[in-house]
Amino acid sequence: MGIGGGIFLIVVGAILAFAVTAEVPYVDLTTIGYICMVAGAVALVIALIVNKQRSNTKHTYVERRDDPRHDTRY
């Protein structure tokens, strides 16, 4: 989902929880807003943890050089 998706869920959840005053039968938009905000916060934390782990990864390039003096094919 990523950082952008987490922020998007938080924003949509805040809009549903605090700004929408419409009444939908059998659906509480305030509760759905809070659920979206919590899911967005969890997604944001997970994305930040994954990005932190990705930045700690070390890549090593190994270059092989053959020495013709030790080549047994000749």
C-alpha angles and dihedrals in degrees: 000000000000136000094302093053092050092051090047092054091049092051094046090046092051091050091050094045101044111017109036115085098173118124117225117186114250092000126096105204092191091060092046088051092053091047090052091049092051092046090049092050091050091048091049093051092047091048092051092049092049092048091049091052091047091054091052092058114111121211118203123195115208117199116196117210118186117216109217090209090067097040110121095195093082 
